[in-house]
Amino acid sequence: MDHNTHREIFTRWRAANPHPTTELNYRTPFELLIAVMLSAQSTDREVNKATALLFPVANTPQAILELGLDQLKAYIRTIGLYNTKARNIIETCRILVDQWQGEVPQDRNALEALPGVGRKTANVVLNTAFGEPTIAVDTHIFRVANRTGIAPGKTPLAVEKHLLKVVPEEFKRDAHHWMILHGRYTCTARAPRCEQCLIADLCDSAGAGSHIRR
C-alpha cells in the first residue's frame, strides 16, 4: 500500500467522523486510566456501567484507596477478571498518591510501571487524555491493519511501529480511534461488512467475505 492510498483511507475516515474519540466514559485522565484498565477482555459498555456507579463515589486515587479493595470489587464485579483488576487498581492508586501527588503522569515509562498498565493502555492514556500522537494496537486495530494492508505485522508492537511510519502526520492523533471503530463496527472479525465499508476499493481483502480470519 503506497503513501497516497494511506492518505486517502484516513481522509475518508476523517470526513465521515471528524472528531473520533473513545467510547469509554471519562472526565479526567485518572478516570480514563481506570476505565482502560478495566476494559481488558471486557466491553466498553460493561465498563461504562460499572464506572457510572464507581466514579460518583470515588474518582481519584486517594478516594479509591479510602474505598478499599473489597468495596472496589463490589463496584466492578460484573467485569471480567475483576479480582486481579481491583488489586492492580489499588496498587496503582497507591503509587500515584505516593509518587505522583495523585496525578496521572504524562510519561510512557511511568505509566507502564503501574500495575496492570501495559503499552496499549499507556498509549490510550497518552493519546486520549494528553493528545499525544500514539497508536494503541488492540485486537480490532491489529485485525484492521493486517486485513486491509494498511500496516501488516505479526505482533501488536510490529503493527504499532508500522502504523507510526505510514500514517500521515496529520492523522496520527486520531488514527487509533478511526481504526478501532472501523474494526468494531465494519471490519468485524467473523463477518466483515465490506458492502458498507468506506475504504473497500482500497482494501487488500475487500469482498473476501465472512471467511476472512486474518
LOKELO-457352 format. One record per residue: residue in three letters; x, y, z of N, C-alpha, C, O in turn. Coordinates in steps of 0.02 Angstrom, whole numbers. Atoms other than C-alpha are relative to their C-alpha. Layout:
# residues N
 resn n.east n.north   n.up ca.east ca.north  ca.up c.east c.north   c.up o.east o.north   o.up
  ALA      X       Y      Z       X        Y      Z      X       Y      Z      X       Y      Z
...
END
This chain:
# residues 214
 resn n.east n.north   n.up ca.east ca.north  ca.up c.east c.north   c.up o.east o.north   o.up
  MET     42     -59      0       0        0      0     45      62      0     89      69     42
  ASP    -44     -58      6      76      166    -52    -25      59     42    -78      56     72
  HIS     14     -59    -41      77      336     32    -67      32    -19   -105      52     25
  ASN     62     -31     22     -66      404    -73    -61     -38     23   -113      -9     40
  THR     56      41    -23    -177      258    -26    -11       8     75    -67      15     98
  HIS      7     -12    -72    -140      279    159    -35      67     12    -81      71     53
  ARG     30     -66    -10    -184      463    146    -74       0    -18   -114      31     17
  GLU     69       2     21    -345      428     53    -44     -37     51   -100     -15     65
  ILE     38      37    -51    -401      300    183    -16      44     59    -74      49     80
  PHE     11     -41    -60    -378      418    329    -39      63    -16    -74      90     27
  THR     40     -58     21    -451      564    231    -74     -18      0   -115      22     22
  ARG     70      22      1    -611      465    206    -27      -9     71    -82      12     87
  TRP     22      10    -69    -620      414    389    -10      67     35    -58      75     73
  ARG      7     -66    -31    -593      594    443    -63      36    -25    -98      68     14
  ALA     60     -32     28    -729      657    326    -64     -28     31   -111       9     43
  ALA     59      32    -28    -852      533    398     -6      11     76    -62      12    103
  ASN      0      -7    -73    -801      562    580     57      47     19    112      24     37
  PRO    -55     -48     -8    -700      722    604     31       0     70     89      18     78
  HIS    -25      -5    -68    -683      708    793    -12     -66     38    -53     -68     83
  PRO     11      65    -32    -671      525    844     29       0     71     76      36     86
  THR    -27       7    -68    -644      477   1025    -19     -68     28    -55    -106     -4
  THR     15      63    -32    -654      331   1143    -74      -5     18   -107      45     29
  GLU     68      11    -22    -821      254   1186     -4     -12     76    -58     -21    103
  LEU     -1       2    -73    -767      241   1368    -19      68     27      2     120      1
  ASN     20     -63    -31    -847      372   1479     51      20     53     69     -19     96
  TYR    -49     -25    -48    -724      480   1575      0      75     -1    -23     106    -49
  ARG     -5     -73     -4    -694      659   1631     71      24     15     88      81      0
  THR    -68     -19    -19    -515      659   1693     49     -54    -24     28    -110    -38
  PRO    -49      51     18    -352      570   1647     -2     -60     47      7    -117     25
  PHE      3      57    -47    -370      464   1805    -60     -44    -16    -54    -105    -16
  GLU     58      40     17    -546      410   1760     12     -40    -64     -7     -99    -68
  LEU    -16      36     61    -485      364   1586     47     -58     15     36    -113    -10
  LEU    -47      53    -18    -340      265   1658    -36     -60     31    -25    -117     11
  ILE     36      54    -33    -455      164   1770    -47     -35    -49    -50     -97    -49
  ALA     46      30     49    -582      136   1630     38     -45    -49     14    -100    -65
  VAL    -39      40     46    -447       73   1512     27     -63     35     28    -117      5
  MET    -22      59    -37    -376      -42   1646    -56     -51      8    -44    -111      4
  LEU     57      45     -7    -550     -114   1671    -21     -31    -66    -53     -84    -67
  SER     26      22     65    -580     -135   1484     34     -61    -29      9     -90    -77
  ALA    -35      59     26    -455     -276   1457    -45     -61      4    -72     -77     57
  GLN     43      59      5    -552     -429   1400    -71      14     23   -104     -29     51
  SER     68     -20    -16    -713     -334   1428    -24      47    -54     14      63   -100
  THR     26     -46     50    -825     -218   1328     -6      70     31    -12      78     91
  ASP      8     -68    -24    -836      -29   1340    -67       9     35    -72      46     84
  ARG     67      -6    -30   -1021      -47   1380      0     -26     71    -28       6    116
  GLU     -3      28    -68    -987     -158   1530     40      45     47     21      56    104
  VAL    -40     -45    -40    -851      -41   1591    -39      63     18    -37      86     75
  ASN     38     -61    -13    -962      112   1573    -55     -11     52    -69      34     92
  LYS     51      14    -51   -1099       29   1676     31       0     70      2      26    117
  ALA    -33       4    -66    -976       -6   1817     25      68     23     16      87     81
  THR    -29     -64    -21    -890      163   1815    -54      53     12    -42     101     49
  ALA     55     -46    -13   -1058      253   1811    -20      -2     74    -46      47    101
  LEU     13       7    -72   -1080      187   1989     61      16     42     55      44     96
  LEU    -62     -10    -38    -898      194   2044     22      73      3     36      98     57
  PHE    -31     -67      2    -841      367   1988    -37      53     42     -3      97     69
  PRO     32     -49    -45    -976      467   2080     20      -9     73     15      38    113
  VAL    -19      14    -69    -914      384   2240     75       9     10     97      35     61
  ALA    -73      -3     -6    -727      375   2205     30       8    -70     29     -39   -110
  ASN    -30     -12     67    -640      453   2055     68      33      5     90      67    -42
  THR    -69     -22     -8    -469      499   2125     39     -57     32      8    -101     62
  PRO    -38      54    -31    -326      387   2182    -12      -4     76    -20     -59    103
  GLN     11       2    -73    -350      438   2364    -69     -26     17    -77     -64     65
  ALA     68      23    -14    -537      409   2358     -7     -75     -9    -42    -108     29
  ILE      3      73     11    -514      234   2287     38     -37     55     16     -90     77
  LEU    -35      30    -56    -385      194   2420    -43       0     63    -44     -49    100
  GLU     44      -3    -58    -508      251   2552    -60     -47     -8    -86     -73     42
  LEU     54      47     13    -644      147   2470     21     -71     21    -17    -107     52
  GLY    -26      65    -20    -535       -7   2493    -12     -54    -51    -56     -48    -95
  LEU      2      54     49    -511     -169   2398    -68     -33     -4    -94     -43    -59
  ASP     63      37      1    -671     -258   2448    -57      41    -29    -97      15    -68
  GLN     54     -41     27    -786     -112   2409     12      15    -74    -35      18   -113
  LEU    -16      -9     71    -695      -80   2245    -23     -61    -40    -53     -54    -93
  LYS     22      62     34    -726     -262   2197    -75      -1     -9   -100     -24    -60
  ALA     73       1      5    -911     -239   2233    -25      43    -58    -75      27    -89
  TYR     20     -44     55    -921      -98   2106     17     -29    -68    -17     -15   -117
  ILE    -23      23     66    -828     -191   1967     -9     -75     -9     19    -104    -56
  ARG      5      73      3    -880     -371   1998    -33     -27    -63    -26     -86    -78
  THR     31      22     63    -980     -378   1836     50      -3    -57     34     -26   -112
  ILE    -51      -3     52    -818     -354   1738     47     -60      6     66     -79     61
  GLY    -45      58      0    -707     -500   1688     66      15     35     93      70     30
  LEU    -64      -5    -35    -551     -530   1793     -1      55     53     50      87     65
  TYR      6     -57    -45    -616     -406   1921     44      -5     62     66      46     88
  ASN    -43       7    -59    -515     -478   2066     70      26    -14     98      65     25
  THR    -67     -22     19    -349     -452   1977      0      75    -15     45     111      5
  LYS      3     -71     18    -403     -283   1908     -7      43     63     24      96     67
  ALA      8     -38    -62    -457     -224   2081     66       7     37     84      61     61
  ARG    -66      -3    -35    -288     -268   2157     47      47    -37     82      87     -6
  ASN    -43     -44     39    -197     -182   2014    -19      74      9     24     117     14
  ILE     23     -69     -7    -304      -26   2031     20      28     69     42      85     73
  ILE    -19     -23    -67    -273      -15   2219     75      16      2     94      67     29
  GLU    -72     -12     -1     -85      -32   2194     19      60    -44     64      99    -26
  THR    -11     -58     43     -88       93   2051    -17      64     36     21     113     32
  CYS     19     -60    -38    -180      218   2160     51      16     54     66      74     66
  ARG    -50     -11    -52     -53      194   2298     63      33    -29     91      79      0
  ILE    -59     -29     32      90      232   2178    -14      71    -22     29     115    -13
  LEU     16     -68     22       1      383   2106     -1      49     58     22     106     51
  VAL      1     -43    -59     -26      454   2280     70      11     27     90      67     43
  ASP    -66      -4    -32     149      414   2344     52      34    -44     96      69    -20
  GLN    -54     -24     44     250      460   2189    -20      57    -47     23      92    -72
  TRP     22     -48     51     143      574   2080    -52      49     26    -89      78    -14
  GLN     47     -48    -30      42      681   2201    -72     -11    -22   -111      36    -28
  GLY     68      17     19    -115      591   2146    -17      13    -72    -75       5    -93
  GLU     12     -15     71     -95      640   1963     24     -57    -44     68     -96    -25
  VAL    -22      49     50     -79      528   1810     59      29    -37     53      83    -67
  PRO    -59     -28     34      96      551   1738     -8      -2    -76    -35     -49   -104
  GLN      0      -2     73     112      604   1557     68     -25    -25    106      11    -57
  ASP    -65      29     15     258      487   1532    -10     -75    -10    -37    -109     33
  ARG     11      70     16     260      316   1449     31     -47     52     -2     -93     76
  ASN    -33      45    -47     387      235   1565    -34      -1     67    -42     -53     98
  ALA     35      -4    -64     297      297   1720    -67     -35     -3    -87     -68     45
  LEU     65      34      8     130      235   1654      9     -76     -1    -27    -112     33
  GLU    -10      72      7     197       64   1607     27     -32     65     25     -93     72
  ALA    -23      26    -65     273       48   1782    -58     -13     48    -48     -44    100
  LEU     58      10    -43      97       49   1856    -27     -71     -8    -28     -96    -63
  PRO     27      68      4      23     -122   1899    -61      -3    -47   -108      37    -40
  GLY     56       9     45     -94     -181   1762     -1      46    -60    -48      46    -99
  VAL     -4     -46     56     -38      -48   1638     55     -22    -47    114     -20    -29
  GLY    -49      19     51      47     -109   1480      6      53    -53    -20     109    -46
  ARG    -12     -49     53      98      -23   1320    -65      24    -31    -72      84    -45
  LYS     62     -21     32     -77      -23   1246    -38      50     44    -61     101     19
  THR     34     -46    -45    -155       58   1400     36      67      4      4     120      3
  ALA    -39     -62     -2     -14      185   1410    -12      41    -63    -19     102    -60
  ASN     12     -35     63     -40      229   1227    -69      33     -1    -76      90    -24
  VAL     67     -29     -1    -226      256   1252     -2      62     44    -30     113     25
  VAL     -1     -57    -46    -197      371   1401     39      58    -30     16     115    -28
  LEU    -41     -54     30     -59      469   1314    -37      33    -57    -34      94    -66
  ASN     35     -27     58    -166      489   1159    -64      37     19    -74      95      1
  THR     68     -26    -12    -340      518   1228     -2      52     56    -39     101     51
  ALA      0     -48    -55    -302      609   1391     47      59    -13     33     115      7
  PHE    -52     -52      7    -147      706   1337     13      22    -72     54      66    -83
  GLY     -5     -24     69    -165      722   1148     63     -19    -37     79      11    -88
  GLU    -61      20     35      -4      633   1100    -17     -45    -59    -66     -82    -56
  PRO     15      39     60       4      551    927     21     -73      5     56     -99    -39
  THR    -15      71     -9      20      374    995    -56     -42    -31   -111     -18    -41
  ILE     50      45     29     -70      225    920      0     -65     40     47    -104     39
  ALA      7      60    -41    -132       89   1037    -28     -56    -43    -81     -48    -75
  VAL     22      55     42    -149      -79    950    -35     -53     42     -3     -90     79
  ASP     40      53    -32    -289     -188   1017    -17     -52    -53      9     -50   -109
  THR     17      53     48    -367     -339    933    -34      28    -63    -22       3   -118
  HIS     34     -30     58    -476     -229    820     51      31    -47     49      20   -108
  ILE    -48     -36     42    -332     -122    759     49     -49    -31     69     -41    -89
  PHE    -45      52     27    -218     -274    738    -33     -33    -61      0     -44   -112
  ARG     36      32     55    -351     -355    628     -6      47    -60      9      28   -116
  VAL     10     -48     55    -388     -198    526     66      14    -36     68      16    -97
  ALA    -65     -16     30    -204     -158    498     24     -56    -46     51     -43   -100
  ASN    -22      57     40    -169     -333    434    -47     -16    -58    -25     -28   -114
  ARG     49      20     51    -329     -368    339     -2      49    -57     -6      30   -116
  THR      5     -51     52    -334     -204    245     65      10    -38     66      32    -95
  GLY    -66     -13     28    -148     -198    213     28      68     19     81      89     -6
  ILE    -25     -65    -21    -129      -29    298     68      -6     33    114      33     18
  ALA    -64       7    -36      10      -91    412      7     -72     25     -3     -85     85
  PRO     -5      69    -21      38     -279    414     56     -10     52    107      25     51
  GLY    -50      16    -50     133     -352    561    -20     -62     38    -79     -77     44
  LYS     14      64    -34     148     -514    658    -16       9     74    -43     -37    105
  THR     13     -13    -70     136     -435    831    -31      69      7    -23     111    -37
  PRO     27     -68    -11      44     -285    905     54      53     -3     42     107    -30
  LEU    -53     -50      1     210     -195    929     24      12    -72     37      69    -90
  ALA    -21      -8     70     260     -228    748    -51      42    -39    -32      85    -79
  VAL     53     -40     33      92     -159    689      4      72     22     -2     118    -19
  GLU     -5     -69    -25     110       -7    801     57      38    -34     48      94    -56
  LYS    -58     -33     31     283       33    733    -12      13    -74      8      65   -100
  HIS     15      -9     71     223        7    555    -49      58    -10    -40      99    -55
  LEU     49     -53      5      73      121    582     33      69     10     17     117    -25
  LEU    -33     -64    -14     184      258    654     42      23    -60     54      83    -68
  LYS    -38     -17     59     286      251    494    -44      21    -59    -26      66    -97
  VAL     39     -10     61     145      250    367    -59      48      7    -83      75    -43
  VAL     57     -46     -8       4      354    443     25      71     -8     71      92     28
  PRO    -21     -70      8      22      534    382     -6      38     66    -53      26    105
  GLU     -6     -34    -64      67      651    524    -66      32     22    -83      30     81
  GLU     61     -37    -18     -96      750    518    -55     -46     26   -102     -23     57
  PHE     52      47    -22    -196      591    554     20     -41     61    -21     -77     88
  LYS    -25      45    -52     -89      511    690    -39       5     66    -51     -45     99
  ARG     33      -8    -64    -179      585    838    -67     -38      2    -85     -64     55
  ASP     66      32      1    -347      512    784     -1     -70    -32    -52    -103    -32
  ALA     -3      64     36    -288      356    690    -25     -58     42    -62    -101     18
  HIS     21      53    -46    -313      243    841    -76      -6      2   -104     -60     -3
  HIS     73       2     -8    -496      293    859    -35     -21    -65    -82     -60    -63
  TRP     31      20     63    -539      279    674      7     -75    -12    -40    -107    -35
  MET    -12      71     14    -461      107    662    -38     -46     47    -63     -98     26
  ILE     36      43    -47    -540       37    819    -75       1    -15   -108     -51    -11
  LEU     71      -4     18    -712       99    768    -14     -38    -65    -66     -71    -71
  HIS      8      37     62    -687       28    594     -1     -76     14    -41    -113    -15
  GLY     -3      71    -17    -640     -141    669    -60     -23     41    -81     -80     35
  ARG     55      18    -45    -781     -138    795    -67      -4    -38   -108     -47    -22
  TYR     66      -5     31    -924      -93    676     -2     -18    -74    -56     -33   -100
  THR      0      15     71    -870     -126    496     44     -59    -17     20    -109    -43
  CYS    -47      55     16    -715     -235    479      2     -49     58     54     -60     88
  THR      7      45    -56    -778     -359    607     35     -66    -12     51     -84    -69
  ALA    -42      60      5    -689     -522    643    -32     -55    -42      1     -83    -86
  ARG     30      58     32    -814     -650    581    -36      16    -65    -37     -26   -111
  ALA     38     -16     60    -917     -560    451     11      74    -18    -33     115     -6
  PRO    -13     -70     18    -836     -400    386    -53      27    -48    -73      -6    -96
  ARG     54     -31     39    -965     -281    313     30      39    -59     27     100    -61
  CYS    -35     -31     56    -871     -247    152    -46      45    -42    -24      95    -70
  GLU     47     -39     40   -1028     -182     66    -14      68     31    -39     113     -3
  GLN     11     -64    -34   -1038      -42    196     65      39     12     64      92     42
  CYS    -66     -26    -18    -852       -4    202     19      61    -43     12      60   -104
  LEU    -20     -61     34    -789      170    159     64      -8    -41     78      31    -86
  ILE    -65       8     32    -621      102    102      5     -67    -38     60     -90    -52
  ALA      0      65     31    -673      -60     16     42      -2    -64     75     -51    -79
  ASP    -37      -2     63    -597       -6   -150     75       7      9    113       0    -38
  LEU    -71      -9    -14    -430       24    -65     28     -57     42     88     -59     56
  CYS    -18      53    -47    -426     -132     44     27     -62    -35      2     -81    -87
  ASP    -29      61     29    -319     -285     10    -47     -59      1    -42    -104    -41
  SER     42      58     -9    -456     -403     68    -74      13    -13   -114     -32     -1
  ALA     71     -16      9    -620     -317     23    -34     -49    -47     -6     -69    -98
  GLY     39      46     41    -753     -431    -45     16     -73     12    -16    -117    -17
  ALA    -16      70    -14    -673     -588     25    -53     -33     42    -58     -94     44
  GLY     57      27    -36    -825     -607    137     17     -26     68     70     -13     95
  SER     -3      21    -70    -852     -692    303     53     -53     13     66     -70     71
  HIS    -52      51    -13    -716     -823    276     65      31     23    110      -5     44
  ILE    -61     -33    -21    -585     -692    316     11     -12     74    -35      -4    114
  ARG    -15      11    -70    -498     -735    479     63      36     22     85      29     79
  ARG    -63     -33    -18    -342     -628    475    -11      55     51     36      88     72
END
